[in-house]
Amino acid sequence: MSLMHELLMKNQDIWDLFTRKEEYYPEKLDEHQRFLFSKKDLQNASEPEVSRYLMENGMQVEFPENKSFAVCLTHDVDDIYPTVSHSLLSAAYSLKQLNFKDSVAQLLWKLRGIDYSPYLNFSKIIDIEASFEAKSSFYFITAEADPIRFRYDIEDIEHHLGEVSDRGWEVGLHGGYYSYDNPEKIKKEKERLEAILGKKIIGFRNHYLRFKTPDSWEILADVGFSYDSTFGHRYSVGFRNGMCHPFRPYNLNTGKEIDILEVPLIVMDVALFKTSNSFEEAWERTKNLIDTTASLNGVITLLWHNFVFGCNFRKDWVRLYEKVLQYCSEKDAWMTSGEEIYRWWADRN
């Protein structure tokens, strides 16, 4: 047992929050079989109680170049082929701005070939992040089954994955909707992505944030992942188990630490904007979470889907992402990928 776990066990309320004891035997699940959080849970999610307890009891954290906190930047690649509704909305937005060329491009990309898809925008995202001396992780789907629509063939975008990897950004797996509780399926998806990429992958986040505590961690550790970043809120933003630091999960059923690092997800673009009434509110909520994390020398993980950068009607979402990068840069944060967070954390713990 780690020193961190021993310390947390001394406070029963903190220990129950850290381990998410109530998720072991949930009374209710949502339509995607995810734990259904109470209003109280979501209200308390803005306070990282467990990390605060650890820092007040002697935990010390350091980052490269004496940075005081870190930002883990991530992108789930849910789609490569824009849906008809997205194409129409983007085209209408461009038309409203009198940008006729872009309006036509949004509608006719299919006729020109997959390489013209506005969602094949990894280099655009990388360029934005590189301008702030930041890096990020891209999680790709290799599963064939999906509850809504076929997503994409990973083989079709092999050279785009190569570019992401060659530039020093991370390629990870976005586990399939039906795979989260099936180690054989996850292993098959992992091997498919590795075959295309030509190297091992270590990072994971599941589609729809489907996750079962503690089973999902055990499965991912057994399949060979080094870290996960699924553990977060689907209907809100904040700290699911009071942690704003990466951590090794503890299985209450076995009484043992699980051999995987969780880099908890704190802010997802969709959840943030669905629960905010304005751009200003979304920014203030995000800024408060950044400031709280920074005050505890923590790591705040952000998820901005790649489709956002190809949807003209989501320009506010892109603007907020760039505002966050600017703010964190001014606060001298270490802005990097899940892979680099993992390697740094594992080396020191």
C-alpha positions in Angstrom: 0.0 0.0 0.0 1.3 3.5 -0.9 2.0 6.2 1.7 -0.8 8.2 0.0 -3.4 5.5 0.5 -2.3 5.1 4.2 -2.7 8.8 4.8 -6.2 8.9 3.1 -7.4 5.9 5.2 -6.9 8.0 8.4 -10.0 10.1 7.4 -13.0 7.9 6.6 -15.0 10.6 4.8 -12.0 11.5 2.6 -11.2 7.8 2.0 -14.8 7.1 0.9 -14.7 10.1 -1.5 -11.4 9.2 -2.9 -12.4 5.5 -3.6 -15.9 6.5 -4.7 -17.3 3.8 -2.4 -20.9 4.7 -3.4 -20.1 3.8 -7.0 -19.4 0.2 -6.1 -23.1 -0.6 -5.6 -25.0 2.1 -7.5 -28.8 2.5 -6.9 -29.3 4.2 -10.3 -27.5 4.3 -13.6 -28.2 6.6 -16.6 -29.2 5.4 -20.1 -25.5 4.6 -20.9 -25.0 2.5 -17.7 -22.9 5.2 -16.1 -23.1 6.2 -12.4 -25.9 8.7 -11.9 -24.6 11.5 -9.7 -26.8 13.3 -7.2 -27.3 17.1 -7.3 -25.2 17.3 -4.1 -22.3 15.4 -5.8 -22.3 17.8 -8.7 -22.5 20.9 -6.4 -19.5 19.6 -4.4 -17.5 18.8 -7.5 -15.9 22.2 -7.7 -13.9 21.5 -4.5 -11.0 19.0 -4.6 -11.3 18.0 -1.0 -9.0 14.9 -1.2 -6.2 16.8 -2.9 -6.5 19.6 -0.4 -6.3 17.1 2.5 -3.2 15.5 1.0 -1.4 18.9 0.5 -2.3 20.0 4.0 -0.8 16.7 5.3 2.6 16.9 3.6 2.2 15.8 0.0 4.7 17.6 -2.2 4.4 18.0 -5.9 6.9 19.2 -8.5 6.8 19.7 -12.2 9.4 20.4 -14.9 11.2 23.8 -14.8 9.7 24.5 -11.4 6.2 25.0 -12.9 3.6 25.3 -10.1 0.8 23.3 -11.8 0.0 21.3 -15.0 -2.7 21.3 -17.6 -3.3 18.0 -19.4 -4.7 18.8 -22.9 -6.8 16.1 -24.6 -9.0 15.6 -27.6 -11.5 12.8 -28.3 -11.7 12.1 -32.0 -15.3 11.0 -32.1 -15.8 11.8 -35.8 -13.9 12.2 -39.0 -16.9 12.4 -41.3 -19.1 15.4 -40.4 -22.8 14.5 -39.9 -25.3 16.1 -42.4 -26.6 18.3 -39.6 -23.2 19.6 -38.7 -22.3 20.3 -42.4 -25.6 22.2 -42.9 -25.1 24.3 -39.7 -21.5 25.1 -40.6 -22.4 26.0 -44.1 -25.3 28.2 -42.9 -22.9 30.0 -40.4 -20.4 30.7 -43.2 -23.1 31.9 -45.5 -24.3 34.3 -42.7 -20.7 35.6 -42.5 -20.7 36.0 -46.3 -18.0 33.4 -46.6 -19.3 31.7 -49.7 -16.1 29.7 -50.3 -16.1 28.1 -46.9 -19.9 27.5 -47.1 -19.4 25.4 -50.3 -16.4 23.6 -48.8 -18.5 22.5 -45.8 -21.2 21.1 -48.0 -19.0 19.5 -50.7 -16.1 18.0 -48.8 -17.4 14.4 -49.5 -17.1 15.0 -53.3 -13.5 16.1 -52.9 -12.4 13.1 -50.7 -11.9 12.3 -47.0 -8.7 14.5 -46.8 -11.0 17.5 -47.2 -13.1 16.7 -44.2 -13.2 19.8 -41.9 -12.7 17.3 -39.0 -9.3 16.2 -40.2 -7.9 19.2 -38.4 -5.2 17.8 -36.1 -2.5 20.0 -37.6 -4.7 23.0 -37.0 -5.1 22.1 -33.3 -1.4 21.2 -32.9 -0.5 24.6 -34.4 -2.7 26.4 -31.9 -1.2 24.5 -29.0 2.4 24.8 -30.3 2.0 28.6 -30.3 1.6 28.4 -26.5 4.5 25.8 -26.2 1.9 23.2 -25.3 1.2 19.6 -26.3 -1.8 17.4 -26.2 -3.2 13.9 -26.6 -5.6 12.7 -29.3 -7.7 9.6 -28.6 -8.8 7.7 -31.7 -11.6 5.1 -32.1 -10.9 1.8 -33.7 -14.2 0.0 -32.7 -16.5 -0.8 -35.5 -19.8 -0.8 -33.5 -21.4 2.4 -32.2 -24.9 3.1 -30.8 -25.6 6.1 -33.2 -23.6 5.7 -36.4 -20.4 4.3 -37.9 -17.6 6.6 -36.9 -14.6 6.0 -39.2 -12.0 3.5 -40.4 -8.7 4.3 -38.6 -6.8 2.9 -41.6 -8.1 5.7 -43.8 -6.3 8.3 -41.7 -3.0 6.5 -41.2 -0.8 9.4 -42.4 -2.7 11.9 -40.2 -1.9 9.7 -37.1 1.7 9.7 -38.3 1.8 13.5 -38.4 0.4 13.8 -34.9 3.0 11.3 -33.5 5.9 12.7 -35.5 5.3 16.2 -34.2 5.5 14.9 -30.6 1.8 14.8 -29.7 0.3 11.7 -28.2 -1.9 9.2 -30.0 -4.1 7.2 -27.6 -7.2 4.9 -27.7 -10.7 6.1 -27.5 -12.3 2.9 -26.4 -15.5 1.8 -28.1 -19.0 2.3 -26.6 -19.5 -1.4 -26.2 -16.0 -2.2 -25.1 -15.6 -0.6 -21.7 -16.4 -3.7 -19.8 -14.9 -6.2 -22.2 -11.1 -6.8 -22.0 -10.9 -8.8 -25.2 -12.6 -6.0 -27.2 -10.4 -3.3 -25.7 -7.2 -5.4 -26.4 -8.3 -5.9 -30.0 -8.9 -2.1 -30.4 -5.6 -1.3 -28.9 -3.7 -3.7 -31.2 -5.5 -2.3 -34.2 -4.4 1.2 -33.4 -0.8 0.1 -32.6 -0.6 -1.7 -35.9 -1.5 1.5 -37.7 0.8 3.7 -35.6 3.7 1.3 -35.6 4.3 1.7 -31.8 2.8 0.9 -28.4 0.2 3.2 -27.0 -0.2 3.8 -23.3 -3.2 6.2 -22.9 -6.9 5.5 -22.8 -10.3 7.3 -22.5 -13.6 5.5 -23.2 -16.3 6.8 -25.6 -19.2 8.4 -23.8 -17.1 8.3 -20.7 -18.5 4.9 -19.9 -16.8 3.7 -16.8 -17.5 1.3 -13.9 -15.6 1.8 -10.6 -13.3 -0.1 -9.9 -13.8 -2.7 -12.7 -12.7 -0.4 -15.6 -9.4 0.3 -14.0 -8.7 -3.4 -13.4 -9.5 -4.2 -17.1 -7.3 -1.4 -18.5 -4.4 -2.4 -16.3 -4.7 -6.0 -17.4 -4.9 -5.1 -21.1 -1.7 -3.1 -20.7 -2.5 0.6 -20.5 -0.3 2.8 -18.4 -2.9 5.5 -17.7 -6.6 6.3 -18.1 -8.4 9.7 -18.3 -12.0 8.6 -18.4 -12.8 9.3 -14.8 -14.7 12.6 -14.8 -18.2 14.1 -15.0 -20.4 13.7 -18.1 -23.1 16.2 -17.0 -21.0 18.7 -15.2 -17.4 19.8 -14.6 -15.2 19.3 -11.6 -13.5 16.7 -9.5 -15.2 13.3 -9.4 -13.4 12.0 -6.4 -12.0 15.2 -4.9 -8.7 14.8 -6.7 -6.9 17.4 -8.8 -3.8 15.2 -9.0 -3.1 12.0 -10.9 -3.5 8.9 -8.6 -3.2 5.2 -8.4 -6.8 3.8 -7.7 -7.5 1.5 -4.8 -9.8 -1.5 -5.2 -12.0 -1.8 -2.0 -13.0 -5.4 -3.1 -9.5 -6.7 -3.3 -7.8 -4.4 -0.8 -5.1 -3.6 -3.3 -3.8 -0.7 -5.3 -4.5 -1.0 -9.1 -1.5 -0.8 -11.4 -2.7 2.1 -13.5 -2.4 5.9 -13.2 -5.7 7.9 -13.4 -5.3 11.4 -14.8 -8.8 12.5 -13.9 -10.9 14.5 -16.4 -12.0 17.8 -15.0 -13.5 19.9 -17.8 -15.2 18.5 -21.0 -16.3 21.1 -23.6 -19.8 19.6 -24.1 -20.7 19.3 -20.4 -19.3 22.8 -19.7 -21.3 24.6 -22.4 -24.5 22.5 -21.8 -24.5 23.6 -18.1 -23.4 27.3 -18.7 -25.8 30.0 -19.8 -23.2 32.1 -21.6 -19.6 32.2 -22.8 -18.7 34.4 -19.8 -20.2 31.9 -17.3 -18.3 29.0 -19.0 -15.1 31.0 -18.8 -15.5 31.9 -15.1 -16.3 28.3 -14.2 -13.2 27.1 -16.1 -11.0 29.9 -14.7 -12.1 29.0 -11.1 -11.2 25.3 -11.6 -7.8 26.3 -13.1 -7.1 28.7 -10.1 -8.1 26.0 -7.6 -5.9 23.4 -9.2 -3.0 25.8 -9.4 -3.3 26.7 -5.7 -2.8 23.0 -4.9 0.0 22.3 -7.4 -2.4 20.0 -9.3 -3.1 18.8 -12.8 -6.3 20.0 -14.6 -7.3 17.8 -17.5 -9.3 19.4 -20.3 -11.2 17.7 -23.1 -12.0 19.6 -26.3 -13.3 17.4 -29.1 -11.7 17.7 -32.5 -15.0 18.3 -34.3 -15.3 21.7 -32.4 -12.4 23.0 -34.4 -14.2 22.1 -37.7 -17.6 23.4 -36.8 -18.1 27.1 -37.6 -21.1 27.2 -35.3 -18.8 26.2 -32.3 -16.4 29.2 -32.7 -17.1 30.3 -29.1 -15.9 26.9 -27.9 -12.6 27.3 -29.8 -12.3 30.9 -28.5 -12.6 29.6 -24.9 -10.0 27.0 -25.5 -7.5 29.6 -26.8 -8.4 31.9 -23.9 -7.7 29.0 -21.5 -4.3 28.3 -23.2 -3.5 32.0 -23.0 -4.5 32.2 -19.3 -2.5 29.1 -18.3 0.5 30.3 -20.3 0.4 33.6 -18.3 0.2 31.5 -15.1 3.3 29.6 -16.2 1.6 26.2 -16.3 3.1 23.1 -17.8 0.7 22.3 -20.6 1.2 18.9 -22.0 -0.2 15.5 -23.0 -1.5 12.7 -20.8 1.6 10.6 -21.9 4.0 13.2 -20.6 2.0 13.7 -17.4 2.2 9.9 -16.9 5.9 9.6 -17.4 6.7 12.5 -15.1 4.4 11.3 -12.4 5.4 7.6 -12.6 9.1 8.5 -12.4 8.6 10.4 -9.2 6.1 8.1 -7.4 
